[in-house]
Amino acid sequence: RLPVRLAASGSHVITARIDAPGLALNQEMSCPVDVVNPIGVLLVDGDVHPPDVGTQADFIKLALMPFASAGRGGPDVGAVRIVPASDPNWSEIDSRRTPLVILVDPAQITAQQAKSLEQHVYGGGALMVLPGPLTRVESLNAALFRDGAGSLPAELKPATAADGSQATTILGIDLAHPLFHFLKSKPDPIPDSAIGRYFPSVVRQSAARVLASFASGEPFVVEGDFGRGRVLLFTTPLNTDWGTLPLSNFFLPMVQSAARFLVSKPARTLLPGG
């Protein structure tokens, strides 16, 4: 194996040649590759916590920046900037620098913040919503679901019981969806993770799809379109507060694949002269 370093982002063609007897056709192979910069990510963290307690923001940053988090050089998927939800300026979103916004455990969303998020997505930006113990579902639904007219692809209901009586597992995954292409070569693609609590939800009737479900039948991952952008809603926190998912080998590729999918541009078909 030979490492290859490409100085600039964009489309490239790598060609390998060997000097050997035989047909010249067998002595050369070319492969097209797309080189992309790390995805700019604005992570809005609503979880106020002691510095030694791992939160969703910590787990997400570790998944998107594993090399930088370990103090090593390497091809991180994202360049994550974390801001507290209490910062009044976080709603000033620069969609070019940070095409992906991740909203973590939002306690309450103001009208201005909701407007900024929806403008970001409507214009082609990406949004990932990760509710948690601090989330007030009434506020989140009123701000972003808006009776099905907003950017949130599902209406959240109050979380299941804290005593774990409604604990479940992940059961159904749409393996045909690009988000889960990394599972295609796995003999057993369903992660063996316990989900102690989650938010039941009602999926929006239009432009929304359930990509993964719990054994209870409730959605785990819901995708939605809004304007030219995409939204992913996870219905359980992506840390160890309510489950063991971040401790599985499913977690890191899922988060990375979700980020890549959200910022990828859907193909558009145009008629000649259109």
C-alpha positions as CSV (number, residue, x, y, z in Angstrom):
1,R,0.0,0.0,0.0
2,L,1.2,3.4,-0.9
3,P,-0.1,6.6,0.8
4,V,-1.3,9.3,-1.5
5,R,-1.5,13.0,-0.5
6,L,-3.6,15.4,-2.6
7,A,-3.0,19.0,-2.0
8,A,-6.3,20.4,-3.1
9,S,-10.0,19.5,-2.7
10,G,-12.0,18.6,-5.7
11,S,-12.2,15.7,-8.3
12,H,-8.9,13.9,-9.0
13,V,-7.8,10.9,-11.0
14,I,-5.2,8.6,-9.5
15,T,-3.3,6.5,-12.0
16,A,-1.0,3.6,-11.0
17,R,1.5,2.1,-13.5
18,I,3.8,-0.9,-13.3
19,D,6.7,-1.9,-15.6
20,A,6.0,-5.6,-16.3
21,P,5.9,-7.9,-19.3
22,G,2.5,-8.7,-20.9
23,L,-0.3,-6.6,-22.2
24,A,0.1,-2.9,-21.7
25,L,-3.6,-2.8,-20.8
26,N,-2.8,-4.7,-17.6
27,Q,0.0,-2.4,-16.6
28,E,-2.1,0.7,-15.8
29,M,-5.2,1.4,-13.7
30,S,-6.9,4.7,-13.0
31,C,-9.4,5.6,-10.3
32,P,-11.4,8.8,-9.8
33,V,-11.6,10.2,-6.3
34,D,-13.3,13.2,-4.8
35,V,-11.3,15.0,-2.1
36,V,-13.4,17.1,0.3
37,N,-12.6,19.4,3.1
38,P,-13.8,18.5,6.6
39,I,-17.5,19.4,7.0
40,G,-17.9,22.7,9.0
41,V,-20.2,21.9,11.9
42,L,-21.8,24.3,14.4
43,L,-22.9,22.3,17.4
44,V,-25.3,24.1,19.7
45,D,-25.1,22.4,23.1
46,G,-28.0,22.9,25.5
47,D,-26.6,20.6,28.1
48,V,-25.0,22.5,31.1
49,H,-22.7,20.0,32.8
50,P,-19.5,19.7,34.8
51,P,-16.4,19.4,32.6
52,D,-15.7,15.8,33.6
53,V,-19.2,14.5,32.5
54,G,-19.5,13.2,29.0
55,T,-22.4,14.7,27.1
56,Q,-23.9,14.3,23.7
57,A,-21.8,17.1,22.4
58,D,-18.6,15.3,23.5
59,F,-19.7,12.0,21.9
60,I,-20.6,13.7,18.6
61,K,-17.4,15.7,18.5
62,L,-15.4,12.6,19.2
63,A,-17.1,10.7,16.4
64,L,-16.7,13.5,13.8
65,M,-13.1,14.5,14.9
66,P,-11.5,11.2,16.2
67,F,-8.0,12.1,15.0
68,A,-8.0,15.7,16.3
69,S,-9.6,14.5,19.6
70,A,-6.7,12.1,20.1
71,G,-4.1,14.7,19.2
72,R,-3.2,13.0,15.9
73,G,-3.2,14.1,12.3
74,G,-5.7,12.4,10.1
75,P,-8.8,12.7,7.8
76,D,-11.4,13.9,10.3
77,V,-15.0,14.0,8.8
78,G,-15.9,17.3,10.4
79,A,-14.5,20.5,11.9
80,V,-16.7,21.0,14.9
81,R,-17.3,24.3,16.8
82,I,-19.3,23.9,20.0
83,V,-21.3,26.9,21.3
84,P,-23.5,26.8,24.4
85,A,-27.2,27.3,23.7
86,S,-27.1,30.1,26.2
87,D,-24.9,32.1,23.8
88,P,-27.3,34.7,22.3
89,N,-25.3,34.9,19.1
90,W,-25.4,31.2,18.0
91,S,-28.4,31.9,15.8
92,E,-26.2,34.0,13.5
93,I,-25.5,31.0,11.3
94,D,-23.0,31.2,8.5
95,S,-24.2,28.4,6.2
96,R,-21.1,28.5,4.0
97,R,-18.7,28.0,6.8
98,T,-20.9,25.6,8.8
99,P,-23.3,23.8,6.4
100,L,-24.2,21.4,9.2
101,V,-25.9,22.6,12.4
102,I,-26.4,20.1,15.2
103,L,-28.9,21.0,17.9
104,V,-28.2,19.1,21.1
105,D,-30.6,18.8,24.0
106,P,-32.4,22.1,23.4
107,A,-34.3,23.2,26.5
108,Q,-36.1,26.0,24.8
109,I,-35.9,27.7,21.3
110,T,-36.8,31.3,20.7
111,A,-38.7,32.5,17.7
112,Q,-35.5,34.2,16.3
113,Q,-33.5,31.0,16.8
114,A,-36.2,28.9,15.1
115,K,-36.3,31.4,12.2
116,S,-32.5,31.2,11.7
117,L,-32.5,27.4,11.7
118,E,-35.3,27.2,9.2
119,Q,-33.7,29.8,6.9
120,H,-30.5,27.8,7.1
121,V,-32.2,24.6,6.1
122,Y,-34.5,26.1,3.5
123,G,-31.5,27.6,1.7
124,G,-29.8,24.2,1.4
125,G,-28.2,23.8,4.8
126,A,-28.3,20.7,7.0
127,L,-29.7,20.2,10.5
128,M,-29.4,17.4,13.0
129,V,-31.6,17.4,16.0
130,L,-30.6,15.4,19.1
131,P,-33.1,15.9,22.0
132,G,-32.2,14.9,25.5
133,P,-33.2,15.0,29.2
134,L,-33.4,18.8,29.2
135,T,-35.5,19.1,26.0
136,R,-39.0,20.6,26.4
137,V,-40.9,18.9,23.7
138,E,-43.6,21.5,23.7
139,S,-41.1,24.2,23.0
140,L,-39.3,22.2,20.3
141,N,-42.5,21.2,18.5
142,A,-43.9,24.8,18.6
143,A,-40.7,26.2,17.2
144,L,-39.6,23.7,14.6
145,F,-42.5,21.2,13.9
146,R,-45.3,23.8,13.8
147,D,-48.1,21.4,13.2
148,G,-46.2,19.8,10.3
149,A,-45.3,23.1,8.5
150,G,-41.9,23.4,10.0
151,S,-38.5,21.9,9.4
152,L,-38.7,19.1,12.1
153,P,-39.8,15.9,10.4
154,A,-41.7,14.5,13.4
155,E,-43.6,15.8,16.4
156,L,-42.0,14.6,19.6
157,K,-44.1,13.2,22.5
158,P,-43.0,13.2,26.2
159,A,-40.1,10.8,26.9
160,T,-40.8,7.2,28.1
161,A,-40.7,6.3,31.8
162,A,-37.5,7.0,33.7
163,D,-37.7,3.6,35.5
164,G,-36.8,1.8,32.3
165,S,-40.1,-0.1,32.1
166,Q,-40.3,0.8,28.4
167,A,-36.7,0.0,27.5
168,T,-36.2,-1.2,24.0
169,T,-33.6,-2.0,21.3
170,I,-33.0,-0.9,17.7
171,L,-34.8,-3.4,15.4
172,G,-35.6,-2.0,11.9
173,I,-33.0,-0.2,9.7
174,D,-33.5,0.9,6.1
175,L,-30.3,-0.6,4.6
176,A,-31.1,0.8,1.2
177,H,-30.8,4.4,2.4
178,P,-27.4,6.1,1.9
179,L,-27.2,6.8,5.7
180,F,-26.8,3.1,6.4
181,H,-24.7,2.0,3.4
182,F,-21.8,1.3,5.8
183,L,-23.8,-1.7,7.1
184,K,-24.2,-3.5,3.8
185,S,-21.2,-5.8,4.3
186,K,-22.1,-6.6,7.9
187,P,-23.5,-10.1,8.5
188,D,-25.5,-8.8,11.4
189,P,-26.2,-5.1,10.8
190,I,-28.5,-4.4,13.8
191,P,-26.6,-3.0,16.8
192,D,-26.9,-4.9,20.1
193,S,-27.6,-1.8,22.1
194,A,-30.0,-1.1,25.0
195,I,-32.2,2.0,24.7
196,G,-33.5,2.8,28.2
197,R,-35.6,5.9,27.2
198,Y,-36.6,7.7,24.1
199,F,-39.1,10.1,22.7
200,P,-42.1,8.6,20.9
201,S,-43.0,10.6,17.9
202,V,-45.5,11.2,15.1
203,V,-43.9,11.5,11.7
204,R,-44.9,14.4,9.5
205,Q,-47.2,13.3,6.6
206,S,-45.2,14.8,3.8
207,A,-41.5,14.9,2.9
208,A,-40.5,12.7,5.9
209,R,-39.2,9.1,6.1
210,V,-38.4,6.8,9.0
211,L,-34.9,5.4,8.5
212,A,-34.6,3.3,11.6
213,S,-37.0,2.1,14.3
214,F,-37.0,0.6,17.8
215,A,-38.4,-2.8,18.7
216,S,-41.4,-0.9,20.1
217,G,-42.3,0.3,16.6
218,E,-41.5,3.9,17.4
219,P,-39.1,5.8,15.1
220,F,-35.4,6.1,16.0
221,V,-34.2,8.1,13.0
222,V,-36.4,10.3,10.9
223,E,-35.3,12.2,7.8
224,G,-37.1,15.2,6.4
225,D,-36.7,17.7,3.5
226,F,-37.3,21.3,4.0
227,G,-36.8,23.7,1.1
228,R,-33.4,22.7,-0.4
229,G,-32.0,21.3,2.8
230,R,-32.2,18.1,4.9
231,V,-33.0,17.4,8.5
232,L,-32.3,14.3,10.6
233,L,-34.1,13.8,13.9
234,F,-32.8,11.2,16.4
235,T,-35.4,10.3,19.1
236,T,-33.0,9.2,21.8
237,P,-29.8,11.0,23.1
238,L,-26.6,9.9,21.5
239,N,-24.7,9.5,24.7
240,T,-24.8,7.0,27.6
241,D,-27.6,8.8,29.6
242,W,-30.4,6.7,28.2
243,G,-28.7,3.9,26.4
244,T,-25.5,2.1,25.4
245,L,-25.5,3.0,21.7
246,P,-22.3,5.1,21.9
247,L,-20.4,2.1,23.3
248,S,-21.1,0.1,20.2
249,N,-19.1,-0.2,17.0
250,F,-22.2,1.1,15.2
251,F,-22.1,4.6,16.7
252,L,-19.0,6.2,15.1
253,P,-19.7,5.2,11.4
254,M,-23.4,6.1,11.9
255,V,-22.6,9.6,13.1
256,Q,-20.0,10.1,10.3
257,S,-22.4,8.8,7.7
258,A,-25.2,11.0,8.9
259,A,-23.0,14.1,8.6
260,R,-21.9,13.2,5.1
261,F,-25.5,12.4,4.0
262,L,-26.9,15.6,5.3
263,V,-24.5,17.8,3.4
264,S,-24.5,15.8,0.2
265,K,-26.4,17.5,-2.6
266,P,-29.3,15.5,-4.1
267,A,-29.1,14.9,-7.8
268,R,-31.3,17.1,-9.9
269,T,-32.7,16.2,-13.3
270,L,-33.0,19.0,-15.8
271,L,-34.7,19.0,-19.2
272,P,-32.7,20.3,-22.2
273,G,-33.2,24.1,-22.4
274,G,-34.6,24.1,-18.8
